[in-house]
Amino acid sequence: MRTDKMLQSHDFHQYLFHSDSALMAGRRVVVFPSSAELGPVLAHLVTSRAEKAIASHGRFTLGLSGGSLVSMLSKELLTLPELDCSKWVVGFCDERLVSFDDPESTYGLYKNQLFSKVNIPDSGILTIDPSLPVSECAEDYTRKLKEAFPDDDIPVFDLLLLGMGPDGHTCSLFPDHPLLEETKKIVAPISDSPKPPPQRVTMTLPVVNSACCVAFVSTGGSKAPILKEVLEGREGPAFPAARVVPTNGELFWLVDDPAAASLTIQVERPGSGAKL
Ligand SMILES: O=C(O)[C@H](O)[C@@H](O)[C@H](O)[C@H](O)COP(=O)(O)O
């Protein structure tokens, strides 16, 4: 298997040409024929990082995102016969400010599809309080994260799972939005999200980039143009998803062939049963 780290010198020129070398250095772009092949590898990534985290510090902290990830992750984790989530602490990379029974609630979707079927303790699920006004909601969620990570100035999640919208947004960090420049808050409110619903709460880039491991999951042909921009583009301000570069952590892009159709960079194409 070849990784970005294993590029030969003749490839390196092309490697630099395509993107910022610092960003490329630790990034692994892993392409699967379809989401059917991607799903089990994603589940293995989660359980392997969980095992490693629990062995090292007694618990596994996981940040979740919405979109298609909800059903893919839930379905794949539920196929694992011996899944034990008793030492998991789960947060949300972003959340929509709607009640939990609203079909737009990311928590509500995970509750129905995953949390109600696995043994994550209720105390290990860090949710927003959607009854609060958006600024207070962000403060309340900030407090919950700080309590869950008492030893960290900035919470260091073992794994964050992210999606990317067709505009290059990730979490609720949208292109050209001032929240991209946030350096002090770990969680921020947003009231003018270009994607409905307009009111949301989001982790900021300092938290995302402090994680031990970040994995984007992006599938489908509609993602091909933006994926090329984010992974290979050099012109203009970086898209939010391109600004996810963990300082000391791993960065994976797990994509399918339709999403990767326009890429010219080196990628990994593991066989079935791959382990990351
Ligand atoms: O709150 C949201 O609006 C979604 O969570 C959104 O940010 C999603 O993560 C991306 O749009 C990718 O979604 P897909 O993976 O479904 O394309």
The ligand as an SDF file (V2000), in Angstrom:
LIG
                    3D

 17 16  0  0  0  0  0  0  0  0999 V2000
  -25.5060   19.9230    9.4770 O   0  0  0  0  0  0  0  0  0  0  0  0
  -25.4060   19.7280    8.2810 C   0  0  0  0  0  0  0  0  0  0  0  0
  -25.9060   20.4620    7.4530 O   0  0  0  0  0  0  0  0  0  0  0  0
  -24.6760   18.4970    7.8070 C   0  0  0  0  0  0  0  0  0  0  0  0
  -24.1460   17.8200    8.8910 O   0  0  0  0  0  0  0  0  0  0  0  0
  -23.5870   18.8350    6.8140 C   0  0  0  0  0  0  0  0  0  0  0  0
  -22.6220   19.6980    7.3300 O   0  0  0  0  0  0  0  0  0  0  0  0
  -22.9750   17.5740    6.2370 C   0  0  0  0  0  0  0  0  0  0  0  0
  -22.0400   17.0360    7.1290 O   0  0  0  0  0  0  0  0  0  0  0  0
  -22.2900   17.8750    4.9190 C   0  0  0  0  0  0  0  0  0  0  0  0
  -23.1360   18.6050    4.0980 O   0  0  0  0  0  0  0  0  0  0  0  0
  -21.9130   16.5750    4.2320 C   0  0  0  0  0  0  0  0  0  0  0  0
  -23.0570   15.8110    4.0850 O   0  0  0  0  0  0  0  0  0  0  0  0
  -23.1180   14.5100    3.1960 P   0  0  0  0  0  0  0  0  0  0  0  0
  -22.0670   13.6160    3.7100 O   0  0  0  0  0  0  0  0  0  0  0  0
  -24.4970   13.9900    3.3900 O   0  0  0  0  0  0  0  0  0  0  0  0
  -22.8410   14.9410    1.8070 O   0  0  0  0  0  0  0  0  0  0  0  0
  1  2  2  0
  2  3  1  0
  2  4  1  0
  4  5  1  0
  4  6  1  0
  6  7  1  0
  6  8  1  0
  8  9  1  0
  8 10  1  0
 10 11  1  0
 10 12  1  0
 12 13  1  0
 13 14  1  0
 14 15  2  0
 14 16  1  0
 14 17  1  0
M  END
$$$$
